[in-house]
């Protein structure tokens, strides 16, 4: 019996060695075998997470879900959406690499393969809005020194953790955490985890920005394969949208922004809860957050449905693009957009909505 077992073990060892030699000769190594997830393809974003924030754009004063500090709140409180109209450099800029997958645009991922070794060297991504292109290097290269140039998409390297691709990104330009004025510094970094489940792609993003966040900001986005997708070009032209603005930059001085309470009042939240911060992210905060700033409405009135641009309802029965949903009664007159005061320096008055507006590029 012992001889039989020894012969069986010897046969198994010879077989394993033979398969190892065969796979090595074919260019399949242990490292390559771990890279068995192909993310290449055309992807369509899903908006079942944070639809109103990602589609029409967040309300002014909505800092919920973000562990901001006082410096970040001060910057957010000073924001005026007309800044995009006056400061032309803001009009055609890309999203930062840590925000680009949350915007309103399709995604294409291409693989770069070494022709000699058939080794996967990198993934190249392109997102339709403002032609955002990014390279995720998988060849083990190091990140550049801190003084190297910073870009909107940053410098990214990835490593495999089983079937999950983990990506580290540095060298980002200053940008925003949310499109209502919450800033992001040029010293931030972020980590991504890409996971594919059949035809679905989930991307979890972890942002570290110690100057503005008291703990990492964790968010996720999902995509679905869209093989018939064709991505076009982005055309964007810088123009002066507000005449005679001079060198003024629309802003609100501390304590003067009239729109900060509107979000909490519309959704029946305590004002302090809408101000964000790490303490507001956890369930136990409900025990101490206090009463709402204003009693919540008896039924949903704002963004009751919001999964794409065509059903996202600012008012019940309407769509974000101004249409009507068939068979759904209107929820009453739309809220009037308040009139803002003159620009600093005596420029002509402007009409301003309480939020950044439905333009998905902002």
C-alpha positions in Angstrom: 0.0 0.0 0.0 2.8 2.4 0.9 4.5 1.8 -2.5 1.2 2.5 -4.3 0.9 5.8 -2.4 4.4 6.8 -3.2 3.9 6.1 -6.9 0.7 8.2 -6.8 2.5 11.1 -5.2 5.3 10.9 -7.7 2.8 10.9 -10.6 1.0 13.9 -9.2 4.3 15.8 -8.8 5.4 15.0 -12.3 2.0 16.1 -13.6 2.1 19.4 -11.7 5.6 20.1 -13.0 4.5 19.3 -16.5 1.6 21.7 -16.3 3.8 24.4 -14.8 6.3 24.1 -17.7 3.4 24.1 -20.2 1.8 27.2 -18.7 5.1 29.0 -18.4 5.9 28.2 -22.1 2.5 29.5 -23.0 3.2 32.8 -21.1 0.8 32.1 -18.3 2.4 32.8 -14.9 1.0 32.8 -11.4 0.8 36.6 -11.5 -1.0 36.6 -14.9 -3.4 33.9 -13.7 -4.5 36.2 -10.8 -5.4 38.9 -13.4 -8.4 37.0 -14.7 -10.8 39.9 -14.6 -11.1 41.9 -17.9 -12.6 45.3 -17.2 -12.3 46.4 -20.9 -15.5 47.4 -22.6 -18.1 50.2 -22.8 -20.0 50.9 -19.6 -23.2 52.9 -18.8 -23.5 54.5 -15.4 -26.3 53.5 -13.0 -27.7 56.2 -10.7 -29.5 54.2 -8.0 -27.0 55.7 -5.6 -27.1 59.5 -4.9 -29.2 60.2 -8.0 -30.2 63.8 -7.2 -26.6 64.7 -6.3 -25.1 63.2 -9.4 -27.7 64.1 -12.0 -29.2 67.6 -11.5 -26.6 68.4 -8.9 -26.6 68.9 -5.2 -28.4 71.6 -3.3 -26.5 74.4 -1.8 -25.7 73.7 1.9 -26.1 70.0 1.5 -22.9 68.6 3.1 -24.6 65.4 4.3 -22.6 62.2 4.2 -19.2 63.9 4.0 -16.8 64.1 7.0 -15.9 67.8 6.4 -14.2 70.1 8.9 -14.8 73.8 9.5 -12.4 74.9 6.7 -14.4 72.9 4.1 -17.7 74.3 5.4 -16.4 77.8 5.1 -15.5 77.3 1.5 -18.8 75.6 0.8 -20.8 78.4 2.4 -19.0 81.0 0.3 -19.8 79.3 -3.0 -22.0 81.1 -5.6 -23.0 79.1 -8.7 -22.5 82.2 -10.9 -18.8 81.7 -10.3 -18.9 79.3 -13.2 -20.4 81.9 -15.5 -17.9 84.6 -14.6 -14.6 82.7 -14.1 -14.3 81.1 -17.6 -11.6 78.7 -16.5 -14.3 76.8 -14.6 -16.6 76.3 -17.6 -14.9 73.6 -19.5 -12.7 72.0 -16.8 -12.8 68.3 -16.2 -14.0 66.6 -13.0 -11.2 65.4 -10.7 -10.2 61.8 -11.0 -11.9 61.0 -7.7 -15.2 62.5 -8.9 -15.2 61.7 -12.6 -17.0 58.4 -12.2 -19.8 60.1 -10.3 -20.7 62.5 -13.1 -23.1 62.2 -16.0 -21.2 60.4 -18.7 -20.4 57.0 -20.2 -17.2 55.1 -19.6 -14.9 53.2 -21.9 -12.0 51.0 -20.6 -9.2 49.7 -22.9 -6.5 47.2 -22.0 -2.9 47.8 -23.0 -1.1 44.5 -23.6 2.7 44.0 -24.1 2.8 42.3 -27.5 6.0 40.3 -26.7 4.9 38.9 -23.3 1.1 39.4 -23.5 1.3 40.9 -20.1 -1.3 43.4 -19.1 0.5 46.8 -18.7 -2.4 49.2 -18.0 -6.0 50.1 -18.3 -6.9 53.3 -20.1 -10.2 54.9 -19.3 -12.1 57.6 -21.2 -15.2 59.3 -19.8 -17.3 61.3 -22.2 -17.6 64.6 -20.3 -14.8 66.9 -21.3 -12.8 64.0 -22.7 -11.5 62.8 -19.4 -8.8 60.2 -20.1 -6.8 58.4 -17.4 -4.1 55.6 -17.3 -4.0 53.1 -14.5 -0.5 51.5 -14.7 -0.2 47.8 -13.7 3.5 47.3 -14.5 4.8 48.1 -11.0 6.2 51.6 -11.7 6.6 54.0 -8.8 4.6 57.2 -8.4 6.5 60.4 -9.4 8.0 62.7 -6.8 5.7 65.2 -5.0 6.9 68.2 -7.1 5.9 66.5 -10.4 3.0 68.0 -12.4 -0.5 67.6 -11.0 -3.4 66.9 -13.4 -7.2 66.6 -13.2 -7.0 62.8 -13.4 -3.8 62.3 -11.4 -1.3 59.5 -11.5 -2.7 56.0 -10.9 -1.1 52.6 -10.3 -3.0 49.4 -9.6 -2.4 46.0 -8.0 -4.5 42.9 -8.0 -6.0 41.6 -4.8 -7.6 38.3 -6.0 -10.3 39.3 -8.5 -10.4 42.9 -7.2 -8.2 45.7 -8.7 -7.0 48.2 -6.1 -5.8 51.5 -7.5 -3.8 54.3 -5.7 -4.0 57.8 -7.2 -1.8 60.9 -6.4 -0.9 64.2 -8.1 -4.4 65.6 -8.5 -5.3 69.2 -9.1 -7.5 71.1 -6.6 -11.1 70.4 -7.4 -14.3 69.6 -5.4 -15.8 66.9 -3.3 -19.4 67.8 -4.2 -20.6 70.2 -6.9 -22.0 72.8 -4.5 -18.7 74.3 -3.5 -17.3 71.7 -1.1 -13.6 71.8 -2.1 -10.8 69.2 -2.5 -7.2 70.2 -2.2 -4.3 69.3 -4.5 -2.7 67.3 -1.7 -5.5 64.7 -1.5 -5.1 61.1 -2.6 -7.6 58.4 -3.2 -7.8 54.6 -3.4 -10.3 52.7 -5.6 -11.4 49.1 -5.6 -12.8 47.8 -8.9 -15.1 44.7 -8.7 -16.9 43.0 -11.6 -20.0 40.9 -11.1 -21.2 39.5 -14.4 -22.2 42.5 -16.5 -21.9 45.0 -13.6 -18.9 47.0 -12.4 -18.7 48.4 -8.9 -16.1 51.0 -8.0 -15.6 52.0 -4.4 -13.6 55.2 -3.9 -11.8 56.2 -0.6 -10.6 59.8 -0.5 -8.0 61.1 1.9 -7.8 64.9 2.2 -6.6 65.8 5.7 -6.8 69.5 5.2 -10.6 69.3 4.7 -11.7 65.9 5.9 -11.5 64.5 9.4 -11.6 60.9 8.2 -11.6 59.2 4.7 -14.7 59.8 2.5 -16.0 56.5 1.1 -18.3 56.4 -1.9 -19.4 53.9 -4.5 -20.6 53.9 -8.1 -22.0 51.1 -10.3 -21.9 50.6 -14.1 -23.4 48.1 -16.5 -21.9 46.8 -19.7 -23.2 48.6 -22.8 -21.6 46.9 -25.9 -23.5 49.1 -28.4 -22.3 52.3 -27.0 -20.5 54.9 -29.2 -18.7 57.7 -27.5 -18.6 61.1 -29.2 -16.4 64.1 -28.8 -17.0 66.8 -26.3 -17.4 70.4 -27.5 -17.0 73.2 -25.0 -16.4 76.8 -25.6 -15.4 79.4 -23.0 -17.7 82.4 -23.0 -18.4 85.4 -20.7 -22.0 84.5 -19.6 -22.4 87.6 -17.4 -21.5 90.9 -19.1 -19.6 93.6 -17.4 -18.6 91.4 -14.4 -15.1 92.8 -14.5 -12.7 91.1 -12.2 -15.4 90.2 -9.7 -15.8 86.6 -8.5 -19.3 85.8 -7.2 -19.2 84.7 -3.6 -20.9 85.0 -0.2 -19.1 86.4 2.8 -19.3 84.4 6.1 -22.8 84.6 7.4 -24.4 86.1 4.3 -25.4 83.1 2.2 -29.2 83.1 2.2 -29.6 79.6 0.7 -27.9 77.4 3.4 -31.1 76.6 5.3 -33.2 75.7 2.3 -32.0 72.1 1.9 -32.6 71.2 5.6 -36.1 72.9 5.5 -37.2 71.2 2.3 -36.3 67.7 3.5 -37.3 68.1 7.1 -33.7 67.8 8.6 -32.1 69.5 11.5 -29.9 72.3 10.1 -26.8 70.9 11.9 -27.3 67.5 10.4 -27.1 69.0 6.9 -23.8 70.6 7.8 -22.0 67.3 7.5 -19.1 66.1 9.7 -17.9 62.7 10.7 -20.3 62.5 13.7 -23.3 62.8 11.3 -22.4 59.7 9.3 -23.3 57.1 11.8 -26.7 55.7 13.0 -26.2 56.8 16.6 -26.2 60.4 15.5 -30.0 60.1 15.2 -30.2 59.9 19.0 -28.8 63.4 19.5 -29.5 65.3 16.2 -32.6 67.1 17.5 -35.8 68.2 15.8 -36.0 69.2 12.1 -35.5 72.8 11.1 -39.0 72.6 9.7 -41.7 69.9 9.9 -41.2 67.5 6.9 -43.9 67.5 4.2 -46.7 64.9 4.5 -45.5 63.3 1.3 -42.4 63.5 -1.0 -42.2 66.7 -2.9 -38.7 66.9 -4.4 -36.8 64.2 -6.4 -39.3 61.5 -5.4 -37.9 59.5 -8.4 -34.5 60.1 -9.7 -32.7 57.3 -11.6 -31.9 59.1 -14.8 -32.3 62.5 -16.5 -35.8 61.6 -17.8 -37.5 60.6 -14.6 -35.6 62.8 -12.1 -38.4 64.9 -10.6 -37.8 68.3 -9.2 -41.5 68.5 -8.7 -43.9 65.4 -8.7 -45.2 64.8 -12.2 -42.4 66.6 -14.0 -39.0 65.6 -15.3 -35.7 67.4 -14.8 -35.6 68.3 -18.5 -39.0 70.2 -18.2 -41.3 67.4 -19.5 -44.4 65.8 -18.0 -44.6 62.2 -16.8 -47.7 60.6 -18.4 -50.4 59.6 -16.0 -48.8 61.4 -13.0 -50.6 64.4 -11.6 -48.5 67.5 -11.1 -47.5 68.1 -7.5 -48.5 71.8 -7.5 -46.7 74.9 -8.7 -43.0 74.9 -8.9 -41.1 76.7 -6.3 -40.2 80.2 -7.4 -36.5 80.8 -7.8 -35.5 83.6 -5.5 -33.8 86.7 -6.9 -30.2 87.3 -5.9 -28.7 90.7 -5.3 -26.1 92.5 -7.4 -22.7 91.2 -8.0 -19.9 92.6 -5.8 -18.7 95.9 -7.1 -22.1 97.1 -8.4 -22.5 94.8 -11.5 -26.0 94.3 -12.8 -28.3 92.0 -10.7 -28.7 88.4 -11.8 -31.4 85.7 -11.4 -30.1 82.8 -9.3 -31.7 79.5 -8.4 -31.0 78.1 -5.0 -28.7 75.4 -6.3 -26.1 74.9 -9.0 -28.9 74.0 -11.5 -29.6 71.1 -13.7 -26.5 71.5 -16.0 -24.8 68.0 -15.6 -21.4 69.5 -16.5 -21.2 71.7 -13.4 
